[in-house]
């Protein structure tokens, strides 16, 4: 419940802060002097409702979507020793991390991967791939589970949701402002909106969304280091390093589909500017960080 209140409080705080900035800079007066009849306050509220609303709905449905999109089979009653070990390991780590017992599931994939998602620390899902179970030793799987439990304990899902809501708000708001200014000042549209508004808004939104995604992905990469540290505490540092090295031996690591890419234990590799859009730092950097923090 506290995480939900934090989500709503952050939404309100963003609105108040931006409104104060508008008042201090006198932006509405500047726009009015240039013939731009735009209600910035109303546009800001609309942008926040859309931006945070979409992020909140995505967060609320994350467990349901994970089960459907990833084909996660929940372990409600362990059918064998392997499933019993998975559930017992997650339960022990959850108790140690001070969170509620997450749902535990398995999804079919030859790629070794795992992810955590959910609305809150006490309503989460931890899922592992069949490829992870088949290609990693039990102590390495334990470290991966610790990494995912650490994501839940750190509140990474709600934090990512908050961050995405903030950047969504700015992208929607700024793209509409740019479209409005171009339509009124450049093309001199007097009533309603002309084609210039819609075209400019769409182009601006695409460009701003690309820039915003680099911010979200930067934070995603930073939180992976924290989750690695959490996995090292819940298992052991050597086990966490061993798990990352096992992932490193995978020929071609891949992202999980869609919105779950940021929540996997590892993701695809890339160089150059493409690195700005990666949800996970290179495995060698994560291994080095653990080795240097001893």
TIFI-9898 format. One line per field, with one value per residue (C-alpha): residue number from 1; residue in three letters; z, x, y. Coordinates in pm, whole numbers, padded with zeros to 5 digits. Example, Ala and Ser with C-alpha at 12.3 -4.5 7.8 and 13.67 -1.06 7.14 Angstrom:
nuro = 1,2
tifi = ALA,SER
z = 00780,00714
x = 01230,01367
y = -00450,-00106
This chain:
nuro = 1,2,3,4,5,6,7,8,9,10,11,12,13,14,15,16,17,18,19,20,21,22,23,24,25,26,27,28,29,30,31,32,33,34,35,36,37,38,39,40,41,42,43,44,45,46,47,48,49,50,51,52,53,54,55,56,57,58,59,60,61,62,63,64,65,66,67,68,69,70,71,72,73,74,75,76,77,78,79,80,81,82,83,84,85,86,87,88,89,90,91,92,93,94,95,96,97,98,99,100,101,102,103,104,105,106,107,108,109,110,111,112,113,114,115,116,117,118,119,120,121,122,123,124,125,126,127,128,129,130,131,132,133,134,135,136,137,138,139,140,141,142,143,144,145,146,147,148,149,150,151,152,153,154,155,156,157,158,159,160,161,162,163,164,165,166,167,168,169,170,171,172,173,174,175,176,177,178,179,180,181,182,183,184,185,186,187,188,189,190,191,192,193,194,195,196,197,198,199,200,201,202,203,204,205,206,207,208,209,210,211,212,213,214,215,216,217,218,219,220,221,222,223,224,225,226,227,228,229,230,231,232,233,234,235,236,237,238,239,240,241,242,243,244,245,246,247,248,249,250,251,252,253,254,255,256,257,258,259,260,261,262,263,264,265,266,267,268,269,270,271,272,273,274,275,276,277,278,279,280,281,282,283,284,285,286,287,288,289,290,291,292,293,294
tifi = UNK,UNK,UNK,UNK,UNK,UNK,UNK,UNK,UNK,UNK,UNK,UNK,UNK,UNK,UNK,UNK,UNK,UNK,UNK,UNK,UNK,UNK,UNK,UNK,UNK,UNK,UNK,UNK,UNK,UNK,UNK,UNK,UNK,UNK,UNK,UNK,UNK,UNK,UNK,UNK,UNK,UNK,UNK,UNK,UNK,UNK,UNK,UNK,UNK,UNK,UNK,UNK,UNK,UNK,UNK,UNK,UNK,UNK,UNK,UNK,UNK,UNK,UNK,UNK,UNK,UNK,UNK,UNK,UNK,UNK,UNK,UNK,UNK,UNK,UNK,UNK,UNK,UNK,UNK,UNK,UNK,UNK,UNK,UNK,UNK,UNK,UNK,UNK,UNK,UNK,UNK,UNK,UNK,UNK,UNK,UNK,UNK,UNK,UNK,UNK,UNK,UNK,UNK,UNK,UNK,UNK,UNK,UNK,UNK,UNK,UNK,UNK,UNK,UNK,UNK,UNK,UNK,UNK,UNK,UNK,UNK,UNK,UNK,UNK,UNK,UNK,UNK,UNK,UNK,UNK,UNK,UNK,UNK,UNK,UNK,UNK,UNK,UNK,UNK,UNK,UNK,UNK,UNK,UNK,UNK,UNK,UNK,UNK,UNK,UNK,UNK,UNK,UNK,UNK,UNK,UNK,UNK,UNK,UNK,UNK,UNK,UNK,UNK,UNK,UNK,UNK,UNK,UNK,UNK,UNK,UNK,UNK,UNK,UNK,UNK,UNK,UNK,UNK,UNK,UNK,UNK,UNK,UNK,UNK,UNK,UNK,UNK,UNK,UNK,UNK,UNK,UNK,UNK,UNK,UNK,UNK,UNK,UNK,UNK,UNK,UNK,UNK,UNK,UNK,UNK,UNK,UNK,UNK,UNK,UNK,UNK,UNK,UNK,UNK,UNK,UNK,UNK,UNK,UNK,UNK,UNK,UNK,UNK,UNK,UNK,UNK,UNK,UNK,UNK,UNK,UNK,UNK,UNK,UNK,UNK,UNK,UNK,UNK,UNK,UNK,UNK,UNK,UNK,UNK,UNK,UNK,UNK,UNK,UNK,UNK,UNK,UNK,UNK,UNK,UNK,UNK,UNK,UNK,UNK,UNK,UNK,UNK,UNK,UNK,UNK,UNK,UNK,UNK,UNK,UNK,UNK,UNK,UNK,UNK,UNK,UNK,UNK,UNK,UNK,UNK,UNK,UNK,UNK,UNK,UNK,UNK,UNK,UNK,UNK,UNK,UNK,UNK,UNK,UNK
z = 00000,00082,-00266,-00425,-00211,-00317,-00681,-00641,-00428,-00689,-00957,-00755,-00670,-01038,-01126,-00846,-00929,-01300,-01229,-01002,-01274,-01524,-01285,-01208,-01575,-01687,-01975,-02027,-02061,-02312,-02521,-02507,-02631,-02935,-03011,-02870,-02681,-02479,-02127,-01990,-01661,-01824,-02072,-01790,-01596,-01907,-01982,-01627,-01629,-01954,-01866,-01511,-01588,-01855,-01633,-01337,-01544,-01687,-01335,-01204,-01486,-01488,-01317,-01533,-01850,-01748,-01709,-02047,-02256,-02114,-02054,-01689,-01511,-01141,-00892,-00664,-00537,-00607,-00821,-00783,-00587,-00832,-00793,-00416,-00404,-00611,-00383,-00062,-00187,-00281,00051,00250,00054,00077,00456,00476,00256,00462,00185,00132,-00039,-00416,-00657,-00815,-01173,-01467,-01834,-02141,-02303,-02406,-02304,-01940,-01790,-01500,-01404,-01122,-01158,-00960,-00806,-00475,-00251,-00107,-00433,-00674,-00913,-00958,-01267,-01417,-01761,-01830,-01999,-01673,-01477,-01737,-01794,-01450,-01130,-00825,-00645,-00956,-00982,-00613,-00683,-00977,-00754,-00496,-00766,-00856,-00493,-00442,-00728,-00540,-00204,-00359,-00499,-00849,-01023,-00864,-00903,-01273,-01297,-01131,-01357,-01668,-01558,-01516,-01856,-02021,-01877,-02012,-02354,-02397,-02261,-02459,-02786,-02760,-02677,-02975,-03206,-03079,-03124,-03477,-03573,-03434,-03493,-03811,-03998,-03844,-03774,-03594,-03504,-03407,-03516,-03864,-04004,-03884,-03521,-03555,-03773,-03554,-03233,-03360,-03480,-03155,-02946,-03130,-03091,-02725,-02649,-02783,-02563,-02262,-02309,-02260,-01914,-01821,-01950,-01761,-01437,-01532,-01574,-01237,-01051,-01193,-00992,-00677,-00747,-00799,-00457,-00315,-00478,-00329,00018,-00017,-00167,-00161,-00355,-00516,-00617,-00774,-00965,-01075,-01198,-01403,-01550,-01641,-01821,-01988,-02146,-02324,-02694,-02766,-02469,-02562,-02405,-02269,-02477,-02451,-02112,-01936,-02095,-01811,-01547,-01676,-01517,-01837,-02177,-02521,-02588,-02812,-02876,-02968,-02923,-02894,-02544,-02433,-02499,-02316,-02006,-01859,-01828,-01982,-01774,-01745,-01577,-01332,-01251,-01203,-00973,-00748,-00745,-00662,-00379,-00164
x = 00000,00284,00429,00098,00080,00438,00336,00043,00245,00521,00262,00127,00476,00576,00268,00330,00701,00645,00362,00593,00860,00602,00502,00862,00963,00637,00605,00232,00287,00567,00348,00057,00277,00364,00004,00010,-00316,-00215,-00326,-00008,-00166,-00447,-00206,00027,-00255,-00368,-00012,00038,-00291,-00195,00173,00132,-00198,-00039,00257,00031,-00195,00110,00243,-00093,-00127,00238,00185,-00116,00069,00375,00167,00001,00286,00563,00353,00458,00331,00289,00409,00106,00178,00532,00515,00876,01194,01314,00992,00996,01356,01266,00976,01171,01469,01253,01065,01389,01530,01203,01199,01561,01488,01181,00922,00607,00638,00632,00454,00707,00681,00863,00841,00951,01261,01595,01771,01884,01690,01469,01265,01064,00760,00454,00266,00452,00711,00441,00264,00534,00622,00960,00991,01279,01323,01360,01690,01819,01731,01885,02211,02307,02412,02179,02407,02405,02026,02007,02210,01984,01679,01849,01907,01537,01423,01656,01478,01150,01298,01450,01112,01255,00923,00743,01052,01071,00700,00746,01036,00848,00548,00762,00931,00598,00451,00734,00728,00353,00361,00659,00551,00209,00369,00604,00318,00102,00375,00458,00091,00015,00341,00482,00165,-00060,-00353,-00617,-00887,-00860,-00556,-00413,-00212,00111,00009,-00052,00255,00488,00350,00400,00755,00843,00694,00896,01219,01157,01059,01394,01577,01362,01427,01801,01723,01503,01760,02042,01851,01771,02142,02227,01968,02117,02434,02224,02033,02364,02475,02143,02187,02534,02392,02105,02323,02694,02923,03101,02770,02653,02979,02949,02594,02698,02990,02751,02533,02845,02900,02566,02639,02389,02204,01863,01619,01291,00993,00858,00833,00988,01330,01433,01343,01544,01866,02053,01991,02133,02473,02550,02826,02848,02539,02323,02464,02252,01938,02042,01845,02142,02512,02765,02814,03187,03115,02877,03130,03405,03181,03119,03485,03598,03348,03493
y = 00000,00238,00183,00281,00593,00674,00633,00877,01120,01133,01204,01498,01624,01629,01833,02085,02120,02178,02423,02624,02629,02759,03037,03138,03147,03305,03062,03112,03488,03434,03204,03448,03732,03520,03439,03087,03026,02722,02633,02477,02374,02179,02021,01920,01752,01566,01455,01329,01138,00966,00918,00792,00617,00400,00320,00237,00009,-00169,-00224,-00345,-00598,-00707,-01044,-01128,-01026,-01225,-01538,-01486,-01344,-01562,-01872,-01887,-02197,-02121,-02380,-02399,-02748,-02877,-03190,-03299,-03230,-02962,-02758,-02808,-02682,-02373,-02280,-02347,-02141,-01843,-01867,-01866,-01573,-01377,-01418,-01307,-01005,-00913,-00939,-01144,-01480,-01423,-01654,-01891,-02010,-02166,-02068,-02260,-02112,-02264,-01940,-01925,-01637,-01534,-01230,-01075,-00855,-00748,-00459,-00449,-00615,-00840,-00920,-01030,-01310,-01476,-01695,-01892,-02045,-02414,-02327,-02178,-02490,-02719,-02530,-02401,-02573,-02550,-02302,-02079,-02099,-02006,-01691,-01601,-01641,-01417,-01156,-01158,-01152,-00855,-00674,-00725,-00622,-00308,-00207,-00192,-00258,00038,00259,00177,00249,00588,00678,00568,00774,01087,01054,00969,01288,01504,01337,01385,01740,01868,01706,01877,02212,02186,02085,02371,02632,02515,02509,02857,03047,02890,02790,03060,02830,03038,02790,02428,02231,02194,01901,02069,02016,01645,01577,01783,01632,01277,01345,01524,01243,00979,01178,01262,00902,00783,01031,00939,00569,00628,00769,00474,00224,00400,00352,-00007,-00081,00078,-00130,-00451,-00385,-00342,-00665,-00848,-00728,-00846,-01185,-01208,-01143,-01392,-01667,-01585,-01356,-01650,-01808,-01481,-01444,-01807,-01749,-01446,-01639,-01920,-01665,-01532,-01872,-01844,-01801,-01525,-01371,-01233,-00991,-01117,-01004,-00649,-00483,-00784,-00720,-00490,-00748,-01045,-01165,-01077,-00918,-00874,-00718,-00420,-00168,00200,00415,00104,00056,00352,00149,-00170,-00267,-00460,-00371,-00613,-00925,-00859,-00524,-00689,-00961,-00702,-00496,-00797,-00897,-00541,-00496,-00770
